[in-house]
């Protein structure tokens, strides 16, 4: 593309920003006027139609394939239903995001949020010392972060700034108004220690694909690229990791829609200090926790994401499974022979598929 065309496209994008921003704000206002229950009913209809639209076939097929791997015991009917429900959940999230600032307030959150087992985390969150909070793309992570902030606990969430500058400013303003700070993920590793020094906690959505340089640990019995930064921060600052989620409960779209906040695991320095590879242990353990969160409500997970997109170097190079990696996996306290066999079998399949794709 020529410089002239790039400049023209940039000017066009800038000209469109007010229109897009106005459209999003109008939608948010419409959701709040119509009410959450009415909006969720509409979202589920729209999500079901979007899932099965011809242009979405590739992503829906990916969701089906991911579910077949994760739950080989499920029928095709259940896999299909869950894959479509994941899109209903995705569109519902957009409606919920618009309502979150009004739903989750210091005085009104109890009308929407049911608190589960938080015994292992409450003391740490109220201690005045920092913690790392982990969740995945399961349930409603916006509700989770807003709820913790509404309790007066100093907390900041890592996020990727929106490409649309006016919309990004609006998002920051509405979240910070309720006490939830947002940290730009680009360069965050350098500034997070300042927040820790003040006793503030940091929240991460930790199930994204971390690229070819990530740490490969099991996620549903398949190696998944995982960010090293979370474990490195925990190790360097001896900060506990609290793994939790907020999932929708009841029948979506019905009056009285509520959310349940629950803590699945707390990983402390005492847990990793004697591990042969503490960084690998931390990443594998919180990924395992996210697995449990996902399966509490599998229809509320984004199965269309490419969670296993990046592959380890040995698979790309067509080499055998490394003995050192196998030893790390076998050292995990929860590893079973069945899971180990599945990890090895899937890695061999991935290696063969990569090799086949390279053939002319």
N, C-alpha and C positions, 0 to 999 in steps of 0.2 A: 504494500500500500504506500502511495506517495505521501510526502509530508503535507502536501496541499489537501489530500483526501483525509488524512488523519486530523488535520486542523479543522476541516469542515465537519467531520464526525464529532469531534470534541465540542464544537460550538452547538451542534444539533443536540448533543446529550445535555449540555448546560441549559439549553432552551426548554428541554423536556422536563427538567428536574422539578420546577414548580408544579407542573401538571401531575406528575407522578406523586409528588408529595401531597398535593391537594387531594388526589384520589384515595391515597392510603388514609389520610386523616378523615376524609368523608366516610370511608368504610368503617373506621374505628368508631366514629360518632354514631353511625347507623347501628353498629353492634350494641353499643351502650344504650341507645334509645329502644331498640327492639328487645333487649334483655338477653342474658346469656343462654337460657334454655331454648328460646326461639332461634337464636343464632346457631346453636349447636345442632339443632334439628336440620336446619338448612345446610350446615357444613357437612353433615353426614351424607346427605343426598348428593351434594356437589362432589364430595370426596369419592363416593362410589362410582359416579359417572366419570370422573377424571381417571380413576384407576384403570377402567376398562376401555378408555378411549384409544383409538388406533395409534395415535402418536405416542402413547405411553407404554406400548407393548414391551419394549426392551427393558424398561425399569420394572414393570410388573413381573416379567419373566425372571429378573434378577431376584426380586423378593421371593418368588416361588422357590427358586433354586437355593437361596439361603435357608429358607425354612425346611426344605427337604434335607439339607445337611444337618441342621440343628436338631430337627425332630424327625428322624427316619421312621419312627413308630406311628406318625400321624397319617391319616387317610388323605387322599388328594382333595377331598371335599373340605376338610379342615384347613389344609394348607392354603387352598384357594380363598376360603373365607377370611383367614388371618391376613393374607397378603392384601386383599381388598380393604379390610378393616384398618390396615396400617395407613392407607391413604385417607380414609375417613378421619383417622386420628390426626394426620398431618394438617388437614384443612381445619379441623376443630381447634388445633393449637393456635392457628392464626386468630380465630375468634376469641379464644381465651386470653391471648396476649393483649388484645385491645381492652379487655375487662380487668386485667390483673391489678392495675393501680387502684381501681375502685373496690375490688373484692378483698384484697389483702391489705388491711389497715390495722394499726395497733388495737383498735377497739372492735373491729368487725370481722377479723379473720376466722373466729370460732364459728361463724355462720356457714363457712364453706370448707373448713379444714378440720379433719379428724386426726388426732395425734396418736401414732402407734407407739412402739417400744423405743423410747429414746434414752433409757437409763444409762447406757454406755457412753452417750455423747453429751448429755446435758451439762454434767460437771465440767467437762473440758471446754465447752462453748462459753460457759459463764465464769471461767477461771481468770479471764483477762489475759490469757496466753493465746498465741496464735494456733490455728489448726488449718489443715488443708481439707476442704470439703470436695468430695467426688460424687458425680452422678454420671448417667449416660443419656443417650437420646431415647429414654424410656419415660413414659408418663409425661408430666409437665414440669420441666426444669425451671421455667419462669416462676411458677407458683412456689417451688421449693426455695429459690433464692429470695424471693420477695417475703416469704413467711419468716425466714431466719432474720432478715433485716428488720422486719416489723417488730421483732422481739427486743430490738435495741442492741443486738449483737453486731459489733463493727465487722462488716464483711464486704468483700469486693469480688466480683466475678470477672474472670478472663473472657474476653469476647473479641470477635473479629469485627472491626468497624464496618458499617454498611457503606456500600459504594455511593449511595445517594446522601450527600452531605446534610441537607435539611432534615431528612428522616433520621439520620444518625444522631443529630443534635437533639431531636425530639425524643428519641429512645433514651439517650443519656439523661435528659432532663427529667423525664417521667420516672425513671428507675431511681435516680439519685434523690428525688423528692421524697421517696419512701425509705431512704437510707441505704439503698444498695448501690455501692460504687462499681464502676465499670473500668476495667484495665485493658488497654489495647494489647492484644496478644503479641504484636510485633514489638520486641524489645522488653517484654514483661519480665523476663528472667533477671534483668538488671535492676528493676525498680521494686520487685516483690520484697526483697530484704528490708526495705524501708518500712513497708507495711507490717511485716513481721515484728520489727523493732518496736512498733507502737502497740503490738498485741492484737492487730487485726487479722482476721482469717481470710483465706483466699479460696474461691470456688472454681472448680474446673469441670467441664464436660469432657470425660476422659476416654471415650470410646471411638474417637476419630482415627482414621488411618494416618499414621505419622510419617509416611514416606519411606523411601529405601534406606534411610539412615536411622530409622527407629529401632527400638528394641523389640525383637520378635518373641512374644510369649503366647501361651494358649488362650484362645477365645472360642468357646464352644468347640474344643478339640481340633482347632486349626490354628496354625501360627498366624498371629496378627501383629502388624507393626504398631508399636505403642510408644508414646512420647517418653523420653528419658527424664525430661525436666521435672516432672512431679516427684519421682523418686529421688532425684538429685537434691531438690529443695528439702524434702523430708529428711534425708540423710545429713545434709549440711547444717540444718537448723534444728534437728532432732524434734521435728514437728509431727504430731499424730495425724493420721489420715482417717477422716470420717466418711464412710460410704453410705449414701442414702438416696431416697427418691420420693417423689410425690406423684401418686397415680390416681387417676380418675376412678371413682367408685360409684356404684349404683348404675342405673340405666342412662346412658348419655342422651341428653335432650329432654329428660323428664324433670319436672319441677323438683328442686332440692338437690341438684347436682353438687356433689362434694368431692373432696380430694383427701387422700390418706397419706400423711407424711410418716416415713419410717426409716430407721437406721438399720442397715443390713450388717455392717461390720465396722470395727474400729481397729486400725493398724497402728501400733505404738512402737517406739524404739526398742522396747523389750522383745518385741516379736521378731525383729529382723537382725538384732545385734549378733546372734550366733549363727546366722545363715551363711552358707558358703559363698553366696553371691547376693548380698542384701538388695542391690538395685534390681536384679532379676526377680527376686522374691517379692518385692513391693509391687512391681508392675504386674506380675502374674496374679498376686492376691487380689488387687483391686479390680483387675479384669474379671476374675472369678466372681467377685461380689456383684459386678454389673450383670454377669450372666444370670445370677439369681434374681436380681431386680427385674430384668427383662422377662423372665419366665413367670413372674408373679402376674403379669398382664401382657402376654405376647402380642396382643392386638394393639397395644400402645407403644410399639417399638417401630422405628423407621427401617424396616427390613430392606427397603430399596437402596439403602446406602451401600457403597462399595467398601465395606468394612475390612475386606481381605485383599484390597487392590494391590498393594505393594507386596513383593515377595522377597524372601531373604536371598542373599548373594549366592549361596550354594545351590539354591533351586534354579536361579537364573543361569548359573554356570554349568548346570547339569551334573553337579557333584553329589556324592552320597551324603546322607544325613550326618552331620558332624558328631563325633563321639562326645565332645565337650558339651554341646547343646543337649544331647540326650541325657548326659549325667546331670545337668542342671534341672531338666524336667523331672527326672526320676527322684531328685532330692526334694522336690516340693512335697510337703507333708500330706497334701490331699490327693496327690497323683495316684490313679489306679491303673492297673494293667490294661483295662478296657480303653481308658482314655489315651494311654500311651500308644496302644496299637492303632487307634483312629488317627492320632496325630501323625504317626509315621506313614500310615497308608495314604492319608490325604496329601502329605508332603510329596510322596512319590508320584501321586497323580498330578499334582501341580507342576512338578519337575518335568514330567512327560509332556504335559500340555504346552509348557513354555518352549520345550525343544521342538515340538511339532509346529508351533507358530513361527519358528525361525526358518523352517524349511522353505525353499523357493517354490 
